[in-house]
Amino acid sequence: MTEDERAIRKVVETWMAASKAADLETVLSLMADDVIFMVPGQEPFGRQAFAEASKGMAGMRMEGTCEIVELQVLGDWAFIRSHIDMVATPPEGDGIHRSGYTLTLLRKEADGQWRLARDANLLTARN
């Protein structure tokens, strides 16, 4: 495994841990300023909309796993295809289970850090 591959896997690991800890600042630090997220049923959105939606989920407990199925580094760009299985549980109520695949493009930025640049999230609700 190359140094870049290890660094990208660390980004994913840090993202998952920060999501579980409700650490929005850390999650935001893993994104490029021009990040674009694509999810079914919505127009693509960026960092600001992500942050606002995350703040609206205050008190939500997140548990989950992310398995990297494929990782390719192409110079200062890379992509990962991952399978995510997660449950979001509000302070009162039942958890919402979602799982599925994502395709994520990462960019190595001027500071040498890999950050999410584009993300297509295909998670769907599970029973």
MDTraj code that builds the backbone (N, CA, C; nanometers):
import mdtraj as md
import numpy as np

residues = "MET THR GLU ASP GLU ARG ALA ILE ARG LYS VAL VAL GLU THR TRP MET ALA ALA SER LYS ALA ALA ASP LEU GLU THR VAL LEU SER LEU MET ALA ASP ASP VAL ILE PHE MET VAL PRO GLY GLN GLU PRO PHE GLY ARG GLN ALA PHE ALA GLU ALA SER LYS GLY MET ALA GLY MET ARG MET GLU GLY THR CYS GLU ILE VAL GLU LEU GLN VAL LEU GLY ASP TRP ALA PHE ILE ARG SER HIS ILE ASP MET VAL ALA THR PRO PRO GLU GLY ASP GLY ILE HIS ARG SER GLY TYR THR LEU THR LEU LEU ARG LYS GLU ALA ASP GLY GLN TRP ARG LEU ALA ARG ASP ALA ASN LEU LEU THR ALA ARG ASN".split()
xyz = np.array([
    [0.0856, -0.1183, 0.0000],
    [0.0000, 0.0000, 0.0000],
    [0.0899, 0.1243, 0.0000],
    [0.0543, 0.2214, -0.0842],
    [0.1341, 0.3439, -0.0930],
    [0.0993, 0.4395, 0.0206],
    [0.1832, 0.5391, 0.0373],
    [0.1589, 0.6431, 0.1385],
    [0.0272, 0.7162, 0.1101],
    [-0.0005, 0.7449, -0.0174],
    [-0.1258, 0.8115, -0.0540],
    [-0.2458, 0.7241, -0.0189],
    [-0.2367, 0.5951, -0.0468],
    [-0.3484, 0.5050, -0.0130],
    [-0.3719, 0.5018, 0.1377],
    [-0.2652, 0.4970, 0.2155],
    [-0.2794, 0.5008, 0.3624],
    [-0.3444, 0.6315, 0.4065],
    [-0.3021, 0.7431, 0.3468],
    [-0.3578, 0.8737, 0.3847],
    [-0.5064, 0.8810, 0.3507],
    [-0.5456, 0.8254, 0.2379],
    [-0.6873, 0.8270, 0.1982],
    [-0.7696, 0.7394, 0.2926],
    [-0.7181, 0.6232, 0.3268],
    [-0.7883, 0.5370, 0.4229],
    [-0.8028, 0.6074, 0.5581],
    [-0.7029, 0.6859, 0.5957],
    [-0.7095, 0.7629, 0.7212],
    [-0.8188, 0.8697, 0.7122],
    [-0.8354, 0.9322, 0.5962],
    [-0.9433, 1.0299, 0.5782],
    [-1.0784, 0.9631, 0.6054],
    [-1.0988, 0.8453, 0.5476],
    [-1.2258, 0.7737, 0.5662],
    [-1.2448, 0.7365, 0.7128],
    [-1.1407, 0.6837, 0.7747],
    [-1.1467, 0.6454, 0.9165],
    [-1.1783, 0.7668, 1.0048],
    [-1.1127, 0.8772, 0.9777],
    [-1.1349, 0.9991, 1.0558],
    [-1.2763, 1.0508, 1.0354],
    [-1.3256, 1.0475, 0.9113],
    [-1.4622, 1.0913, 0.8807],
    [-1.5633, 1.0106, 0.9616],
    [-1.5480, 0.8785, 0.9612],
    [-1.6421, 0.7919, 1.0324],
    [-1.6373, 0.8182, 1.1831],
    [-1.5173, 0.8309, 1.2389],
    [-1.5041, 0.8568, 1.3824],
    [-1.5610, 0.9935, 1.4195],
    [-1.5338, 1.0941, 1.3378],
    [-1.5847, 1.2286, 1.3656],
    [-1.7371, 1.2328, 1.3522],
    [-1.7927, 1.1603, 1.2564],
    [-1.9391, 1.1540, 1.2422],
    [-2.0010, 1.0910, 1.3653],
    [-1.9411, 0.9832, 1.4125],
    [-1.9918, 0.9159, 1.5334],
    [-1.9849, 1.0091, 1.6544],
    [-1.8798, 1.0899, 1.6629],
    [-1.8604, 1.1820, 1.7753],
    [-1.9338, 1.3145, 1.7570],
    [-2.0074, 1.3298, 1.6461],
    [-2.0768, 1.4553, 1.6140],
    [-1.9785, 1.5726, 1.6086],
    [-1.8599, 1.5483, 1.5555],
    [-1.7546, 1.6485, 1.5443],
    [-1.7574, 1.7095, 1.4043],
    [-1.8484, 1.8037, 1.3852],
    [-1.8684, 1.8645, 1.2538],
    [-1.7436, 1.9363, 1.2046],
    [-1.6706, 2.0021, 1.2908],
    [-1.5513, 2.0757, 1.2474],
    [-1.4480, 1.9829, 1.1838],
    [-1.4302, 1.8650, 1.2424],
    [-1.3355, 1.7693, 1.1841],
    [-1.3854, 1.7204, 1.0491],
    [-1.5147, 1.6886, 1.0398],
    [-1.5707, 1.6441, 0.9122],
    [-1.5500, 1.7522, 0.8062],
    [-1.5797, 1.8754, 0.8389],
    [-1.5629, 1.9848, 0.7427],
    [-1.4168, 2.0001, 0.6994],
    [-1.3227, 1.9731, 0.7905],
    [-1.1803, 1.9862, 0.7573],
    [-1.1349, 1.8803, 0.6571],
    [-1.2144, 1.7770, 0.6384],
    [-1.1805, 1.6689, 0.5446],
    [-1.2346, 1.6942, 0.4045],
    [-1.3019, 1.8089, 0.3859],
    [-1.3635, 1.8444, 0.2582],
    [-1.2864, 1.9556, 0.1897],
    [-1.2786, 1.9489, 0.0584],
    [-1.2279, 2.0612, -0.0199],
    [-1.3298, 2.1751, -0.0114],
    [-1.2837, 2.2974, -0.0267],
    [-1.3750, 2.4125, -0.0211],
    [-1.4839, 2.4044, -0.1274],
    [-1.4514, 2.3446, -0.2423],
    [-1.5478, 2.3367, -0.3526],
    [-1.6165, 2.2000, -0.3617],
    [-1.6226, 2.1274, -0.2512],
    [-1.6827, 1.9941, -0.2491],
    [-1.8266, 1.9970, -0.3025],
    [-1.8645, 1.8895, -0.3696],
    [-2.0024, 1.8740, -0.4170],
    [-2.0495, 1.7349, -0.3777],
    [-2.1677, 1.7303, -0.3141],
    [-2.2313, 1.6046, -0.2759],
    [-2.3511, 1.5811, -0.3666],
    [-2.3681, 1.4570, -0.4060],
    [-2.4829, 1.4186, -0.4874],
    [-2.5532, 1.3023, -0.4182],
    [-2.6823, 1.3223, -0.3901],
    [-2.7648, 1.2192, -0.3281],
    [-2.8954, 1.2101, -0.4065],
    [-2.9581, 1.0930, -0.4077],
    [-3.0835, 1.0778, -0.4821],
    [-3.1910, 1.1762, -0.4338],
    [-3.2643, 1.2310, -0.5295],
    [-3.3784, 1.3156, -0.4970],
    [-3.3464, 1.4584, -0.4596],
    [-3.2205, 1.4997, -0.4688],
    [-3.1817, 1.6370, -0.4348],
    [-3.0879, 1.6921, -0.5404],
    [-3.0884, 1.8223, -0.5526],
    [-2.9887, 1.8882, -0.6357],
    [-2.8525, 1.8743, -0.5672],
    [-2.7445, 1.8699, -0.6430],
    [-2.6123, 1.8671, -0.5804],
    [-2.5952, 1.9863, -0.4851],
    [-2.5204, 1.9633, -0.3780],
    [-2.5005, 2.0693, -0.2782],
    [-2.3560, 2.0684, -0.2309],
    [-2.3163, 2.1785, -0.1696],
    [-2.1780, 2.1973, -0.1275],
    [-2.1586, 2.1965, 0.0218],
    [-2.0455, 2.2477, 0.0602],
    [-1.9989, 2.2481, 0.1989],
    [-2.0955, 2.3205, 0.2938],
    [-2.1423, 2.4375, 0.2529],
    [-2.2317, 2.5165, 0.3395],
    [-2.3621, 2.4417, 0.3670],
    [-2.4223, 2.3858, 0.2632],
    [-2.5471, 2.3105, 0.2805],
    [-2.5239, 2.1854, 0.3649],
    [-2.4085, 2.1215, 0.3459],
    [-2.3746, 2.0055, 0.4284],
    [-2.3680, 2.0458, 0.5750],
    [-2.2987, 2.1561, 0.6031],
    [-2.2835, 2.2031, 0.7414],
    [-2.4191, 2.2375, 0.8027],
    [-2.5037, 2.3058, 0.7274],
    [-2.6356, 2.3429, 0.7788],
    [-2.7206, 2.2194, 0.8077],
    [-2.7188, 2.1215, 0.7170],
    [-2.7954, 1.9986, 0.7383],
    [-2.7417, 1.9238, 0.8603],
    [-2.6110, 1.9227, 0.8774],
    [-2.5503, 1.8538, 0.9916],
    [-2.5894, 1.9212, 1.1228],
    [-2.5915, 2.0528, 1.1253],
    [-2.6328, 2.1243, 1.2467],
    [-2.7780, 2.0946, 1.2798],
    [-2.8591, 2.0710, 1.1772],
    [-2.9996, 2.0367, 1.1973],
    [-3.0193, 1.8968, 1.2524],
    [-2.9127, 1.8187, 1.2563],
    [-2.9202, 1.6828, 1.3091],
    [-2.8608, 1.6731, 1.4495],
    [-2.8533, 1.7869, 1.5190],
    [-2.7974, 1.7888, 1.6545],
    [-2.8701, 1.6874, 1.7422],
    [-2.7935, 1.6132, 1.8188],
    [-2.8503, 1.5129, 1.9077],
    [-2.8668, 1.3760, 1.8428],
    [-2.8491, 1.3685, 1.7125],
    [-2.8617, 1.2421, 1.6412],
    [-2.7366, 1.1579, 1.6695],
    [-2.7550, 1.0331, 1.7032],
    [-2.6429, 0.9422, 1.7265],
    [-2.6164, 0.8636, 1.5981],
    [-2.4909, 0.8623, 1.5537],
    [-2.4532, 0.7944, 1.4294],
    [-2.3641, 0.6751, 1.4619],
    [-2.3989, 0.5621, 1.4064],
    [-2.3179, 0.4409, 1.4185],
    [-2.3049, 0.3832, 1.2790],
    [-2.1890, 0.3301, 1.2452],
    [-2.1797, 0.2699, 1.1135],
    [-2.0420, 0.2212, 1.0779],
    [-2.0361, 0.1597, 0.9614],
    [-1.9107, 0.1097, 0.9078],
    [-1.8967, 0.1552, 0.7630],
    [-1.7738, 0.1647, 0.7202],
    [-1.7434, 0.1983, 0.5812],
    [-1.6344, 0.1043, 0.5340],
    [-1.6666, 0.0250, 0.4348],
    [-1.5692, -0.0677, 0.3764],
    [-1.5272, -0.0139, 0.2396],
    [-1.4001, 0.0139, 0.2253],
    [-1.3484, 0.0571, 0.0955],
    [-1.3377, -0.0670, 0.0067],
    [-1.4133, -0.0659, -0.1025],
    [-1.4168, -0.1784, -0.1956],
    [-1.3100, -0.1611, -0.3038],
    [-1.2866, -0.0362, -0.3413],
    [-1.1886, -0.0060, -0.4460],
    [-1.1284, 0.1295, -0.4177],
    [-0.9975, 0.1412, -0.4380],
    [-0.9269, 0.2673, -0.4177],
    [-0.8222, 0.2784, -0.5276],
    [-0.8280, 0.3880, -0.6012],
    [-0.7309, 0.4123, -0.7087],
    [-0.6772, 0.5546, -0.6945],
    [-0.5463, 0.5686, -0.6980],
    [-0.4816, 0.6988, -0.6936],
    [-0.4320, 0.7307, -0.8344],
    [-0.4700, 0.8504, -0.8831],
    [-0.4343, 0.8950, -1.0171],
    [-0.3707, 1.0333, -1.0058],
    [-0.2442, 1.0372, -0.9678],
    [-0.1763, 1.1649, -0.9468],
    [-0.2294, 1.2335, -0.8228],
    [-0.2764, 1.3588, -0.8389],
    [-0.3311, 1.4352, -0.7266],
    [-0.4806, 1.4139, -0.7084],
    [-0.5361, 1.3184, -0.7816],
    [-0.6765, 1.2799, -0.7675],
    [-0.6824, 1.1320, -0.7327],
    [-0.7889, 1.0940, -0.6647],
    [-0.8110, 0.9530, -0.6333],
    [-0.9605, 0.9293, -0.6272],
    [-0.9991, 0.8029, -0.6432],
    [-1.1382, 0.7696, -0.6193],
    [-1.1462, 0.6478, -0.5296],
    [-1.2532, 0.6462, -0.4522],
    [-1.2829, 0.5290, -0.3707],
    [-1.4289, 0.4905, -0.3937],
    [-1.4483, 0.3614, -0.4036],
    [-1.5830, 0.3056, -0.4072],
    [-1.5981, 0.2329, -0.2752],
    [-1.6990, 0.2722, -0.1999],
    [-1.7162, 0.2212, -0.0641],
    [-1.8563, 0.1680, -0.0425],
    [-1.8675, 0.0776, 0.0535],
    [-1.9987, 0.0332, 0.1006],
    [-2.0136, 0.0833, 0.2437],
    [-2.1218, 0.1567, 0.2670],
    [-2.1493, 0.2132, 0.3997],
    [-2.2751, 0.1480, 0.4545],
    [-2.2704, 0.1156, 0.5824],
    [-2.3860, 0.0641, 0.6545],
    [-2.3950, 0.1467, 0.7820],
    [-2.5033, 0.2226, 0.7981],
    [-2.5110, 0.3129, 0.9135],
    [-2.6524, 0.3229, 0.9683],
    [-2.6582, 0.3622, 1.0956],
    [-2.7851, 0.3868, 1.1635],
    [-2.7758, 0.5242, 1.2286],
    [-2.8743, 0.6088, 1.2002],
    [-2.8855, 0.7407, 1.2632],
    [-3.0047, 0.7343, 1.3585],
    [-2.9783, 0.7593, 1.4870],
    [-3.0830, 0.7482, 1.5876],
    [-3.1067, 0.8835, 1.6528],
    [-3.2304, 0.9357, 1.6429],
    [-3.2613, 1.0629, 1.7086],
    [-3.2636, 1.0441, 1.8600],
    [-3.2573, 1.1547, 1.9358],
    [-3.2575, 1.1439, 2.0826],
    [-3.3754, 1.0603, 2.1359],
    [-3.4879, 1.0737, 2.0722],
    [-3.6041, 0.9935, 2.1107],
    [-3.6615, 0.9325, 1.9843],
    [-3.6656, 0.8012, 1.9793],
    [-3.7206, 0.7359, 1.8616],
    [-3.6309, 0.6262, 1.8100],
    [-3.6788, 0.5628, 1.7051],
    [-3.6067, 0.4522, 1.6449],
    [-3.5011, 0.5023, 1.5473],
    [-3.3980, 0.4224, 1.5318],
    [-3.2919, 0.4557, 1.4383],
    [-3.3360, 0.4363, 1.2946],
    [-3.2719, 0.5097, 1.2065],
    [-3.2951, 0.4988, 1.0625],
    [-3.1737, 0.4280, 1.0044],
    [-3.1961, 0.3091, 0.9508],
    [-3.0875, 0.2275, 0.8963],
    [-3.0766, 0.2534, 0.7466],
    [-2.9564, 0.2873, 0.7030],
    [-2.9296, 0.3089, 0.5607],
    [-2.8013, 0.2354, 0.5235],
    [-2.8009, 0.1873, 0.4015],
    [-2.6782, 0.1253, 0.3529],
    [-2.6731, 0.1366, 0.2012],
    [-2.5541, 0.1189, 0.1479],
    [-2.5353, 0.1251, 0.0047],
    [-2.3953, 0.1700, -0.0294],
    [-2.3780, 0.2046, -0.1547],
    [-2.2460, 0.2382, -0.2064],
    [-2.2298, 0.3886, -0.2270],
    [-2.1051, 0.4313, -0.2214],
    [-2.0685, 0.5688, -0.2549],
    [-1.9524, 0.5645, -0.3537],
    [-1.9442, 0.6673, -0.4343],
    [-1.8286, 0.6878, -0.5206],
    [-1.7753, 0.8258, -0.4858],
    [-1.6537, 0.8296, -0.4367],
    [-1.5964, 0.9532, -0.3852],
    [-1.4686, 0.9873, -0.4604],
    [-1.4585, 1.1128, -0.5035],
    [-1.3351, 1.1642, -0.5628],
    [-1.2649, 1.2480, -0.4570],
    [-1.1373, 1.2247, -0.4410],
    [-1.0564, 1.3011, -0.3472],
    [-0.9477, 1.3739, -0.4239],
    [-0.9043, 1.4850, -0.3692],
    [-0.7989, 1.5651, -0.4326],
    [-0.6904, 1.5923, -0.3286],
    [-0.5668, 1.5759, -0.3696],
    [-0.4542, 1.6116, -0.2834],
    [-0.4315, 1.7603, -0.3010],
    [-0.4491, 1.8346, -0.1938],
    [-0.4449, 1.9806, -0.2029],
    [-0.3038, 2.0339, -0.1783],
    [-0.2881, 2.1641, -0.1929],
    [-0.1564, 2.2288, -0.1858],
    [-0.0834, 2.1988, -0.0547],
    [-0.1593, 2.1757, 0.0542],
    [-0.0959, 2.1459, 0.1828],
    [-0.0578, 1.9981, 0.1962],
    [-0.0795, 1.9189, 0.0892],
    [-0.0440, 1.7780, 0.0905],
    [-0.1504, 1.6865, 0.1478],
    [-0.2628, 1.7431, 0.1926],
    [-0.3711, 1.6645, 0.2526],
    [-0.4723, 1.6217, 0.1470],
    [-0.5195, 1.4991, 0.1597],
    [-0.6272, 1.4502, 0.0752],
    [-0.7595, 1.4953, 0.1336],
    [-0.8475, 1.5493, 0.0481],
    [-0.9794, 1.5942, 0.0921],
    [-1.0857, 1.5500, -0.0077],
    [-1.2066, 1.5292, 0.0427],
    [-1.3187, 1.4953, -0.0447],
    [-1.3481, 1.6115, -0.1367],
    [-1.3606, 1.5829, -0.2657],
    [-1.3928, 1.6848, -0.3644],
    [-1.5317, 1.6628, -0.4237],
    [-1.5681, 1.5377, -0.4478],
    [-1.6997, 1.5025, -0.5020],
    [-1.7432, 1.3731, -0.4361],
    [-1.8728, 1.3619, -0.4099],
    [-1.9228, 1.2406, -0.3458],
    [-2.0620, 1.2088, -0.3981],
    [-2.0766, 1.0907, -0.4535],
    [-2.2070, 1.0414, -0.4978],
    [-2.2479, 0.9322, -0.3996],
    [-2.3519, 0.9612, -0.3224],
    [-2.3951, 0.8758, -0.2132],
    [-2.5243, 0.8062, -0.2524],
    [-2.5217, 0.6735, -0.2595],
    [-2.6368, 0.5958, -0.3030],
    [-2.6993, 0.5153, -0.1888],
    [-2.6820, 0.5613, -0.0658],
    [-2.7412, 0.4908, 0.0481],
    [-2.8929, 0.4971, 0.0416],
    [-2.9559, 0.3868, 0.0760],
    [-3.1025, 0.3813, 0.0803],
    [-3.1455, 0.3242, 0.2141],
    [-3.2690, 0.3550, 0.2523],
    [-3.3239, 0.3070, 0.3791],
    [-3.3389, 0.1563, 0.3764],
    [-3.3073, 0.0952, 0.4880],
    [-3.3220, -0.0493, 0.5079],
    [-3.4164, -0.0709, 0.6256],
    [-3.4794, -0.1855, 0.6260],
    [-3.5688, -0.2203, 0.7395],
    [-3.4936, -0.2941, 0.8455],
])
top = md.Topology()
chain = top.add_chain()
for i, resn in enumerate(residues, 1):
    res = top.add_residue(resn, chain, resSeq=i)
    for name in ("N", "CA", "C"):
        top.add_atom(name, md.element.get_by_symbol(name[0]), res)
traj = md.Trajectory(xyz[None], top)
